[in-house]
Amino acid sequence: MRVISATPKPLASICSVTAGATVSTALASVTTVSPVTAGATVSTALASVATVSPATAGATVSTILASVTTVSPVTEGATVSTALASVATVSPATAGATVSTWSLRRVTVHAYFVFSKPTVQFDRVLR
């Protein structure tokens, strides 16, 4: 298990995290967390996140934020949990996914049955 913990302010990108990795971002601002591969967990407890996209098969995306613009797309078997004041889009959630939104405003929730193969990529953290 490889753990990547990012604490600087701000972090522009966390990109290409490999299978079984955990991405933990406790930052003032994150622009992009993209993409996270099979079996990864993305936890973002931030004031603002622009994009969390895409999380692949078996991943869990948990966003407890004041504002999230987009959480898109989450592939088969994934769980998207958003406990936010405002979510613009959670789209699309594919086969076997659960989309749960506890927010004041939910614009769009799309579910598509798409079967995809998880990919493994090399670790790369961009600051």
Long-range contacts (C-beta under 8 A, 24 or more apart in sequence): 2-123, 4-123, 4-125, 6-125, 8-127, 11-127, 12-126, 12-127, 13-125, 13-126, 13-127, 14-125, 14-126, 15-124, 15-125, 15-126, 16-121, 16-122, 16-123, 16-124, 17-121, 17-123, 18-120, 18-121, 18-122, 18-123, 19-118, 19-120, 21-123, 35-121, 36-61, 37-118, 37-119, 37-120, 37-121, 38-118, 38-119, 38-120, 39-118, 55-80, 56-116, 56-118, 56-119, 57-116, 57-117, 57-118, 58-118, 74-99, 75-114, 75-116, 75-118, 76-114, 76-115, 76-116
